[in-house]
Amino acid sequence: MKAYLKDNSSFLLLFLIQTTVIMLTTFLIIHEAGLTISFSDLFYLFILSVFFMLTWLAIDWFRRRYMLKRLTKAGQTPSIERTTVEELIEMRTHSTEARLWQNIIKKQHLTYQHAISQQELDREQHTEFVNQWVHHMKTPVSVISLMIQQEKETGQNHATDSFLDELNEENERFRRGLDLMLQLARLDHFSVDLKSESINLGDLIHNVINEEKKQFIRRKIYPKVVLKSEKPILVTSDSKWLHVLINQLLLNALKYSKQQKGAFLYFDLSTQSGQTTLKVIDEGIGIQPYDIPRIFHPFFTGDHGRTHAESTGMGLYLVKQICEKLGHRIEVESKVGLGSTFTLTFKTTTLHDNFVR
C-alpha cells in the first residue's frame, strides 16, 4: 500500500490542487453573478469529489495489489527461481506499461533459457567426447602394459629390464591421468549411479593399497594400516566414489613422500561417538602454510608444482568435490619437512541427509 500511494502521490497532489481551484473558481463565478453559496455546500462538493477519487484508488489498488506483493517478495529474495519468473510473466496486468515490461522480460527469459539449454547440450557433448576418448586411450595403455610384461618375461638383460620399467612407469602415469580425467568428467552426473551402502572401511583401504603395491615397491614406501577397534569399522557411503577418494589421497601421499628412503604411509582408522575418522599420514615434504587454504582449488599446485612434474592440481580438487557430494568432511594439517595428515570424517547419516535435502 505504501509503495502504491508513493507511486501515485503526484497524481493525488494534482487532484487536490485541481479540485481546490475548481471550488474557488465556482465560488467566484457565483459571487459575481450576485448569487450566494454556503461554504458548507462547497465543502460537501469537495468531500464528494474526494470520495469518488478514493473509491477509484481503492479499486485500482485491489486490482494491482497481488502483482505488487509478488514483485516485492521476489525483489527481497537473493535469487529468483524460474517458476517465479514464469508466473510474473503470465500474470494478468491492468496497464499498457506493465504489459510492455512483461513482454520485454518474457523475451529476455526465453533468450536466457535458450542459452542455458545450449550450454547444457554443449557440456553433455563435451563430457561424452571426453568419456569416449578416455575409454579409447585406455585400450592402448593396457596393450602397452601387456607388451612390457611379455618382454620382461623373455629374460632380456638388465639394461633392457631397466628401460621397460621406466616405460611401464610412464605408461602407469598416463593411465592414472586418464582415470583422473574420466572421474572429473563424471562429477556432473554424480548422483546417476550413486548407491548408499554400508562399507567395511578397513577392507576398502587394503584393496586400494594392493592396487598400488607396485608404486609402494618402486618408491620404497611402506603402508601401515592402524585400526583402533577390534570390530570392523563400517561407514555409510558409495563404495565406488569412496574408492576413488581414498585412492587419490593415497596417490597424493605417495607423490610427496620422501622417495627411496623407507618412509611409512599410515592409514589411521578410529570411531567415536557416531563418527568415524580416517587419517592418511605421510612422512613427506609437507605443505607450506600459505598454500594450505588453496590446495583443494582446481589446478592449484603451489610450490610443489615447480618441483614435481606429476602435479596437476586436480587430484585434491576431485577429493574435495567427492567429499562435498557424499557429505563427508576433509581436513588437512601439515608441517614442512615432516609430512601431512589428511583427515576424512564420516558421520552415520551424512550420505542419506545430503540427498534427502
N, C-alpha and C positions, 0 to 999 in steps of 0.2 A: 504493500500500500504506500509506504513512504517513497519508494522508487517511482511509483506511478504518479503520485502527487508532485514529486520533484520534476519529472519529465513534463508535466502539464502546468507547472507554476506560472510560466509566462502567459499561457492562454487564460488561466484564471485571473491573473492580474489585468490583462487586457479586457476581459469580460467585465470586471468590476469597474474599471475606468469608463468603459463604454456605457454601461448601464447608468452610472452616476451622471455622465454628460447628458444622456438622453433624458433623465429625470429633470435635470436643471433646465435643459432647453424647453422641455414641455411646460415646466413651471413658468418660465419667462414668457412663452407664447400666450399662455392662458392669462397671465397677468397683464400683458399689453392689450389683449382683447377686452379688458375690463371685467374679466370673469375671475372667480376665485376658486382655489382648490386647496384643501387642507393638507398639511404635511403628513397627517396620518394616512391619507389616501395615496400620497406619493410613496410613503414608506411601505404601504401594502403592495403597491405595484413592484417595488424594488424586491421585497421578500418573495413575491410570486415568481419574479424572473429568476432570482437566485435558486428557488426551489426547483424549477424546471432544469436549471443548469446542473444542480447537484444530482438530480434524478438521472440525467443523461450520463454524467460522470460515473455514477454507481453502476448503471447498466454496462457502460464501456469497460469498467474495471472488472466486473464479473465475467465478461467475455474474454478478457486478456489475462486474468489472474493465473490460470493454470500454466500458460506458457511462461509467464514471468517467474513463477515459482520454480518451474523446471529449469529455466535458464539460470536462475540464481543458485540453485542446488548444484547444477553442472559446473558453474563457474567457481564454486568453493571446493571442488574435489581436485586432488593433484593431477589426475588423469581422467579422460573421458572414454568410456567403453564404446565400442562400435554400435551396440544396440541403442545406447542413449542418443548418439548422433542420428541414427536412422529414425528414431522416434521423433526427434526435434524436426527433422526434415519433413516428415509426413504429417506433422501436427497441423490442425486447422488454424488459419490465421484470419485476421479481420482488417488487414491493411495492405495496400499495394507495396509499401516499403518492406514489410515483413516477408511478403511472398517473394519479392526480388532477392532478399537476403537468403531465404531458404533455397531458391534456385541456384544462387552462387555457391552456397555451401554444398548442395547436392552434387553439383558438377565437380567441385574440389574433392569431395568424398569419393566419388566414382573414379576420379583420376588416381587418388591415393590407393584405393582398393586394387585398381589395375596394376599399379606399380608394385604393391606388396605381393600380389599373385605372381607377377612376372619374376620378382626376386626369389620367391619360394621355389618356383619352377626351375630357375637357373641354379639355385643351390642344390636342389634334388638331382638335377642332371650332373652337376659337378661332383656330388657325393657318389653317384652311381658310376661316373667315369673313374673316380679315384679307386673305388672298390674293385672295379673290373681290372684296372691297371695293376693294382697291388696283387690281385689273385694271379694275373698273367705273369707277373715278375717273380712270384714265389715258386713257380714251376721251374724256371732255370736255376734258381737258387738251390732248390732241392736236388736237381740234376748235378750241379757243380759239387755239392756236398757228397753225393754218392760217388762221383768220379774220383774225388780226392780220397775217399775211403778205400776205393778199389785200388788206386795207385799205391797207397800206403801198404796194402796187404800183399803187394807183389814183392816186397822186401828190397826196395832200392837202397842206395847209400844214404849216409847221414845228411849230406847236403840237400839231397832231394827231399828227404823227410822234413827237414827244416823249412824248405821252400813251401811244401804242401801245408805245413802247419800255419805258416804266415798267410797263405792263400785262404785256408779254411777260416782263419781268424777274421779276415776282411769279408769273407762271404757271410759269416755269422753277424758281423756288424751290419751288413746290408739287410740280412733277414730281420734283425731287430728293428732297423729303421722302417722297413715295410710294415712290420707288425704295429709299430707306433703310429704310423700314418693311417693304417686301417682302423685302429681303435679311436683315433681322433675324429675320423670321418663318421664313425658310428655314434658319436656322442649326440648328434642331432636326433637320432632315433633310439635314444637310450631306453625308454620305457616300453618299446615294442615287444622285446623278448625278456623283459625283467621278470625274475622269478624269486619270490621271497621264500627262503628255506632256512632250516637250521643246519649250520655248518660247523664241523669239528675243525677249529682253527689250527690246532697243532698238526693235524694230518695235512691240511692245506699248505702250511708253511713247509713241511717236509717235501711235499710234491714240487713246490716251487724251487726249493733248494736242489732237488735231484735233477730238475730240468736244466739247471745252470751249473751242474757239477764240473763241467769242462772249464767254465770260467774260473771257478774256485781253484782248480788244479793249476791252470795256466798262470794265474796271478799269485799262487801260493798264499791264499787267504783261506781261513778255516771257519766254517759256520758252526755256531753253537746255539742250540735252542734251549731256553731256560723256562721250564714250566713250574709255576708256583702254585700248583694244585695237583692233587692225586687223581682227581676225576677229569675226564675230557672237558675241555673248555669249548662250549658251544656259543655261537653268535648267530643272530638273525640277519641275513644279508642275501645277496645274489652271488652264487659261487663263481660264476664266470667273471663278473666285473671285479669281485674281490680278489680273484686270482691275478687279474691284470694289475690291480692296485699294488698288491704286495710284490709282484714281480718287478714293477717299476721302482719301488723303494729298494729292493734288493740290487737291481742293476745300478741304481744311483750310488748306493753304498759301495758296491764293488769298484765302480769307476773312480771314486775319490778316496778309497782306502790306500794305504801305503803298500805299493806293489812289491812282490818278491821278498817280503820281509817277515812272513809268517804271522801276519796280523789276524785278529779274530773279528768275526762279524756276528754279533749277538742278536738273537730274537727272544726278547723277554716278554713272557705271557703271564698276566695276572688278572684276577677278577675279584671285585669287592663291591658290595652294596649295589648289586644290579648293573655294575659297569665292568666291562672287560677292556683291558688296555694291551696293546701290542707295541713294544718299543723295538725299533730297529736301530741298533747301536753299532757304529763303526769306529775304528781306530785310525781315522784318516786325517786329511789335511785340514778339515774344519771349514767353516764359512765365516767370512768377515762380518762383523756385527752390522755394518751399514748395508750389507747385501741381503740379510735375513728377511726384512719386510717384503722383498720383491722376488724371492726365489720361486713363488708359485705363479708369477706373471708369465704369460706366453712369450717365448723367445728370449727370456732373460737368462743370461749365463754368468754375469758378474765377472769377478776377477778370474774365476776358474776357466771361463770361456777362452781366455787368452793363452792358457797353458795346457788345456785338454782339448784335443781336436774332436773328441767324441761328444762334447757338449752341444746340445741342440736347443736347450731352454724349453723343451716341450714335455719332457718326462714328468717333472714335478707339477707342471700345469695340468697334465692329464690326471695325476693323482688327486689334485685339489678338486677338479671337476667331478671325478667319480665320488669322492667323499661327500661333496655337497648333494649330489643326486641320490646317494644311498642314505644320507642322513648321518654319516659318521663324522668325526672331528679329527683333524690332523694338526699337530703342533710340532715345532722344531726347536731344539736347543743345540748350540754348537760353541766350541772353543777352538780357535785357530791353533793348528798343530796337534790337537788332541783328539779331535773327532766330532761327530754329530750324532744326535739322537732324534729320530722321528717317532713321535708317539701317536698311535692311531687308537681312538677311543670309540668303543661300541656301547650303545645302550640297548636294552631288550627290545624296545618298540620303535627305534628310530626309523627303520625302513618302512614299517607299516604306517606310522604317523606321517612320514614325509609324503606318501602318495595318497593317503586318505584325505589330507587337506587339499 
